[in-house]
Amino acid sequence: MAVTAAMVKELRQATDAPMMDCKKALTENDGNMEKATEWLRERGVAKSAKKADRVAAEGSIGLKISADFKRATLVEVNSETDFVAQNDGFKDLVSKTVTQAFETDTKDVEALRQTEVEGKAFSAYFDEAVAKIGEKIEVRRIAALSGKDNVAINGYVHSNTRIGVIVAIECDSAKTAEAMVPVAKQVAMHASAMKPTTLSYKDFDADFVEAETKGRIEAIKTENEERARLKKPLINVPQYISMCQLTDDVLAKAEADIKATLKEQGKPEQIWDKIVPGQVARFIQDNTTLDKEQALLDQNYVLDDKMNVAEAVAAAGKAAGGTAEVSAFIRLEVGEGIEKKVDDFAAEVAAQMA
């Protein structure tokens, strides 16, 4: 069957593939439009396969939230370059991917590929879009939160689309949960900036805390040696770094030490009760640095650093006439944990010239 210019134009509009590829696809398939489309799709997949050894560490985070703020889904879609991540076709693909994951309630990447969209497997839809864009692109992660009527779920994607967070706040009632919807977004924005790795200090592994304690103390001692040499003020060396280390015995000893110091200073006992609580609070502050860095609930809240996140959310719940606490959060950042390949451009050119 003769391939006409009109047929090539139709196939090009349908697939966005290069014109010569469209002509060849139609020629190879006797002008059959459906078979030609499949031929192009398979060719696109083959192109993607050749890129398999490349590292896709750029990309974007997609976010989808239900209208009732009871469900939210995040996806990370990776590309090889940041340039492609700014492409409208890539942005549309991210939007379609997170919508598909949300609507099918899918949290596994391979399971997502098996779902159906527009009468075909999502894998086929995705690979066709990748073929049009012409770069290695892959869905790396999917994350989701859901809750009942007394839970508010909201999220935030940073303006660069590289960081996305979803937060769930559990409340005493549906009414309070409704009031907590904007608060959940504010906490998500906080987590975007402050990079917590866990919800609470209670989630830390004991071995991790022990190793981190030793490392931080040694680092401060080393820095203090340099400060002493330069005659700069020394940094306080903490005994501990997390609330999970501050047992009742540790706090009791800290209070006893504070009282002993007050006695040595000649402070009258009748005023100790006005001094001790503040100094115990300072002791806790100085010995929970890990919590403030990595545990969301224990971080100083960016919108009011006089409170931590847990206190700020509780205060917002009280103001709404109920109770509220963050029960879960998920933070995704594009490329975290991926080892990027560093290319030797000169070596690559030399290899091609050989």
C-alpha positions as CSV (number, residue, x, y, z in Angstrom):
1,M,0.0,0.0,0.0
2,A,1.3,3.4,-1.0
3,V,2.1,5.7,2.0
4,T,0.8,9.2,1.5
5,A,1.9,12.5,3.0
6,A,-1.5,12.7,4.7
7,M,-1.0,9.4,6.4
8,V,2.5,10.4,7.6
9,K,1.0,13.7,9.0
10,E,-1.8,11.8,10.8
11,L,0.6,9.4,12.4
12,R,3.0,12.2,13.4
13,Q,0.1,14.1,15.1
14,A,-1.0,11.0,16.9
15,T,2.5,10.0,18.2
16,D,4.7,13.1,18.0
17,A,7.4,10.9,16.5
18,P,9.8,12.3,13.9
19,M,8.4,12.5,10.4
20,M,10.9,10.0,8.8
21,D,10.2,7.5,11.6
22,C,6.5,7.8,10.9
23,K,7.0,7.2,7.2
24,K,9.2,4.2,7.9
25,A,6.6,2.8,10.4
26,L,3.8,3.0,7.8
27,T,6.0,1.5,5.1
28,E,7.0,-1.4,7.3
29,N,3.4,-2.0,8.2
30,D,1.7,-1.6,4.8
31,G,0.0,1.6,5.8
32,N,-1.8,0.1,8.9
33,M,-2.0,3.0,11.3
34,E,-2.5,0.9,14.4
35,K,0.4,-1.4,13.7
36,A,2.6,1.6,12.7
37,T,1.8,3.2,16.1
38,E,2.7,0.0,17.9
39,W,5.9,-0.2,15.8
40,L,6.9,3.3,16.9
41,R,6.1,2.5,20.5
42,E,8.3,-0.5,20.5
43,R,11.0,1.5,18.8
44,G,10.7,4.1,21.6
45,V,11.0,1.4,24.2
46,A,14.2,0.1,22.5
47,K,15.7,3.6,22.6
48,S,14.9,3.8,26.3
49,A,16.5,0.4,26.9
50,K,19.8,1.7,25.3
51,K,19.8,4.4,27.9
52,A,19.4,2.0,30.8
53,D,23.0,2.4,32.0
54,R,22.5,6.2,32.4
55,V,21.6,7.6,35.8
56,A,18.3,9.4,36.1
57,A,18.8,11.5,39.2
58,E,17.0,14.7,38.2
59,G,13.2,15.1,37.9
60,S,10.2,16.2,39.8
61,I,7.8,15.4,42.6
62,G,4.1,15.1,41.8
63,L,1.4,15.6,44.4
64,K,-2.4,14.7,44.4
65,I,-4.7,15.5,47.3
66,S,-8.4,14.5,47.6
67,A,-11.0,17.2,47.7
68,D,-12.0,16.1,51.3
69,F,-8.3,16.1,52.5
70,K,-8.4,12.5,53.6
71,R,-6.0,11.1,51.0
72,A,-2.8,12.2,49.4
73,T,-0.2,10.7,47.0
74,L,3.4,11.7,46.1
75,V,5.4,10.3,43.2
76,E,9.0,10.9,42.3
77,V,9.6,10.8,38.5
78,N,13.3,10.9,37.5
79,S,15.0,12.2,34.4
80,E,18.6,12.3,33.3
81,T,18.8,16.1,33.1
82,D,17.2,19.1,34.8
83,F,16.6,20.6,31.4
84,V,14.1,17.8,30.5
85,A,12.5,18.1,34.0
86,Q,11.4,21.6,32.9
87,N,9.9,20.3,29.6
88,D,6.1,20.6,29.4
89,G,5.8,17.0,28.2
90,F,7.7,15.8,31.2
91,K,5.5,17.9,33.5
92,D,2.4,16.5,31.9
93,L,3.8,13.0,32.4
94,V,4.4,13.6,36.1
95,S,0.9,15.0,36.5
96,K,-0.6,12.0,34.7
97,T,1.6,9.6,36.8
98,V,0.6,10.9,40.2
99,T,-3.1,11.1,39.1
100,Q,-3.0,7.4,38.0
101,A,-1.3,6.4,41.3
102,F,-3.9,8.3,43.3
103,E,-6.9,7.1,41.4
104,T,-5.8,3.5,41.4
105,D,-4.6,3.7,45.0
106,T,-1.3,2.2,44.0
107,K,1.8,2.5,46.1
108,D,4.1,0.2,44.2
109,V,5.9,1.3,41.0
110,E,5.6,-2.1,39.2
111,A,1.9,-2.4,40.2
112,L,1.3,1.1,38.8
113,R,2.7,0.0,35.4
114,Q,0.2,-2.8,35.3
115,T,-2.8,-0.5,35.8
116,E,-4.9,0.7,32.9
117,V,-5.3,4.2,31.5
118,E,-7.0,5.3,28.3
119,G,-7.6,1.7,27.2
120,K,-4.0,0.5,27.6
121,A,-1.5,-0.5,30.2
122,F,-0.1,2.5,32.0
123,S,3.4,1.0,31.1
124,A,2.6,1.5,27.4
125,Y,1.2,5.0,28.0
126,F,4.3,5.9,30.0
127,D,6.8,4.4,27.6
128,E,5.2,6.2,24.6
129,A,5.5,9.5,26.4
130,V,9.1,8.7,27.2
131,A,9.8,8.0,23.6
132,K,8.5,11.4,22.6
133,I,10.6,13.2,25.2
134,G,13.7,11.2,24.2
135,E,15.5,10.7,27.5
136,K,15.7,8.0,30.1
137,I,12.7,8.7,32.5
138,E,11.4,6.4,35.3
139,V,9.0,6.4,38.2
140,R,11.2,5.9,41.2
141,R,8.9,6.1,44.3
142,I,5.3,6.3,45.2
143,A,4.1,7.3,48.7
144,A,0.6,7.9,50.1
145,L,-1.3,8.7,53.3
146,S,-5.0,8.2,54.1
147,G,-7.2,8.8,57.1
148,K,-10.7,8.7,58.5
149,D,-13.1,11.6,59.2
150,N,-11.1,12.8,62.2
151,V,-7.8,13.1,60.2
152,A,-6.7,16.1,58.1
153,I,-4.2,15.3,55.3
154,N,-2.5,18.0,53.2
155,G,0.8,18.4,51.4
156,Y,3.2,20.8,49.7
157,V,5.6,20.7,46.7
158,H,8.4,23.3,46.8
159,S,8.5,25.7,43.9
160,N,11.5,23.9,42.3
161,T,9.3,20.7,42.3
162,R,12.2,18.7,43.8
163,I,10.8,18.4,47.3
164,G,7.4,17.1,48.3
165,V,5.8,16.5,51.7
166,I,2.5,15.1,52.8
167,V,1.3,15.3,56.5
168,A,-1.5,13.7,58.4
169,I,-2.9,15.3,61.6
170,E,-5.2,13.2,63.8
171,C,-7.9,15.1,65.7
172,D,-10.6,14.5,68.2
173,S,-13.3,15.1,65.7
174,A,-14.1,15.8,62.0
175,K,-14.8,19.4,62.9
176,T,-11.3,19.9,64.3
177,A,-9.8,18.0,61.4
178,E,-11.4,20.5,59.0
179,A,-9.8,23.3,60.8
180,M,-6.4,21.6,60.7
181,V,-6.3,21.3,56.9
182,P,-4.2,24.6,56.5
183,V,-2.1,23.7,59.5
184,A,-1.2,20.3,57.8
185,K,0.0,22.3,54.8
186,Q,2.1,24.6,57.0
187,V,3.7,21.6,58.7
188,A,4.4,20.1,55.3
189,M,6.1,23.4,54.3
190,H,8.1,23.3,57.5
191,A,9.3,19.7,56.8
192,S,10.2,20.7,53.2
193,A,12.7,23.2,54.6
194,M,13.9,21.5,57.8
195,K,14.5,18.0,56.4
196,P,13.3,15.8,59.3
197,T,14.1,12.1,58.8
198,T,11.6,10.7,61.4
199,L,8.4,11.7,63.2
200,S,9.6,11.6,66.8
201,Y,12.8,11.0,68.8
202,K,11.1,7.8,70.0
203,D,11.6,6.4,66.5
204,F,15.4,6.6,66.6
205,D,17.4,3.3,66.7
206,A,19.4,3.0,69.9
207,D,22.6,2.0,68.1
208,F,22.3,5.0,65.8
209,V,21.9,7.4,68.7
210,E,24.9,5.9,70.5
211,A,27.1,6.1,67.5
212,E,25.9,9.6,66.7
213,T,26.5,10.8,70.3
214,K,30.2,9.6,70.2
215,G,30.8,11.2,66.8
216,R,29.3,14.6,67.7
217,I,31.1,14.8,71.0
218,E,34.5,14.0,69.3
219,A,33.7,16.6,66.6
220,I,33.0,19.3,69.2
221,K,36.1,18.4,71.2
222,T,38.2,18.7,68.0
223,E,36.6,22.1,67.1
224,N,37.2,23.3,70.7
225,E,40.9,22.6,70.3
226,E,41.0,24.9,67.3
227,R,38.9,27.5,69.1
228,A,41.2,27.4,72.1
229,R,44.2,27.9,69.8
230,L,42.4,30.9,68.3
231,K,41.3,32.1,71.7
232,K,37.6,31.9,70.7
233,P,34.8,30.9,73.1
234,L,34.5,27.1,73.5
235,I,31.4,25.2,72.5
236,N,29.6,23.3,75.3
237,V,30.2,19.6,75.0
238,P,26.9,17.8,75.6
239,Q,26.6,14.6,77.5
240,Y,23.6,13.4,75.4
241,I,22.0,14.3,72.1
242,S,18.4,12.9,72.3
243,M,15.5,12.9,74.6
244,C,15.5,9.1,74.4
245,Q,18.7,9.2,76.5
246,L,17.3,11.5,79.2
247,T,15.9,8.9,81.5
248,D,14.3,9.8,84.9
249,D,17.6,9.0,86.6
250,V,19.5,11.3,84.2
251,L,17.1,14.2,84.7
252,A,17.1,13.6,88.5
253,K,20.9,13.8,88.5
254,A,20.8,16.9,86.4
255,E,18.4,18.6,88.8
256,A,20.6,17.5,91.8
257,D,23.7,18.9,90.1
258,I,21.9,22.2,89.5
259,K,20.8,22.5,93.1
260,A,24.4,21.6,94.3
261,T,25.7,24.4,92.1
262,L,23.1,26.9,93.5
263,K,24.1,25.9,97.0
264,E,27.8,26.5,96.2
265,Q,26.9,29.9,94.8
266,G,25.1,30.8,98.0
267,K,21.7,31.1,96.4
268,P,19.0,30.9,99.1
269,E,16.9,27.7,98.9
270,Q,13.6,29.6,98.9
271,I,14.3,30.9,95.4
272,W,15.5,27.6,93.9
273,D,12.1,26.6,92.7
274,K,12.2,29.7,90.5
275,I,15.6,28.9,89.0
276,V,15.7,25.1,88.8
277,P,12.9,24.5,86.2
278,G,14.5,26.9,83.8
279,Q,18.0,25.3,84.2
280,V,16.5,21.8,83.8
281,A,14.8,23.0,80.6
282,R,18.1,24.4,79.4
283,F,19.8,21.1,80.2
284,I,17.2,19.3,78.0
285,Q,17.7,21.9,75.3
286,D,21.4,21.4,75.2
287,N,21.2,17.6,75.2
288,T,18.6,17.0,72.5
289,T,20.3,18.4,69.4
290,L,19.7,15.3,67.3
291,D,15.9,15.5,68.0
292,K,15.8,19.2,66.9
293,E,17.7,18.4,63.7
294,Q,15.9,15.2,62.6
295,A,12.7,14.5,64.5
296,L,9.7,16.5,63.0
297,L,7.7,16.8,66.2
298,D,10.7,18.0,68.2
299,Q,12.0,20.6,65.7
300,N,11.5,24.3,66.5
301,Y,8.5,25.3,64.4
302,V,9.6,27.7,61.6
303,L,6.4,29.8,62.0
304,D,6.9,30.2,65.7
305,D,10.3,29.1,67.1
306,K,9.1,29.5,70.7
307,M,7.3,26.2,70.2
308,N,8.3,22.9,68.6
309,V,6.0,21.4,65.9
310,A,4.2,19.1,68.3
311,E,3.3,22.1,70.6
312,A,2.3,24.3,67.7
313,V,-0.1,21.7,66.3
314,A,-1.5,21.0,69.7
315,A,-2.1,24.8,70.2
316,A,-3.8,25.0,66.8
317,G,-6.1,22.1,67.7
318,K,-6.9,23.8,71.1
319,A,-7.7,27.0,69.3
320,A,-10.1,25.1,67.1
321,G,-11.9,23.7,70.1
322,G,-10.4,20.2,70.1
323,T,-7.1,18.3,70.1
324,A,-4.7,17.6,67.2
325,E,-1.4,15.9,66.7
326,V,0.8,15.0,63.7
327,S,0.4,11.2,63.2
328,A,2.5,10.7,60.1
329,F,4.5,12.5,57.4
330,I,6.3,11.5,54.2
331,R,9.0,13.7,52.6
332,L,10.5,12.9,49.2
333,E,13.4,14.8,47.6
334,V,14.4,14.1,44.0
335,G,17.5,12.0,43.7
336,E,18.1,11.4,47.4
337,G,20.2,8.3,47.8
338,I,21.1,8.1,44.1
339,E,24.8,8.1,43.3
340,K,25.2,10.4,40.3
341,K,27.7,9.4,37.6
342,V,30.5,11.9,37.0
343,D,31.4,12.0,33.4
344,D,34.9,12.6,32.2
345,F,34.1,14.6,29.1
346,A,37.7,14.7,27.8
347,A,38.0,10.9,28.1
348,E,34.6,10.5,26.4
349,V,35.7,12.6,23.4
350,A,39.0,10.8,23.2
351,A,37.2,7.4,23.2
352,Q,35.0,8.5,20.3
353,M,38.0,9.8,18.3
354,A,39.9,6.5,18.7
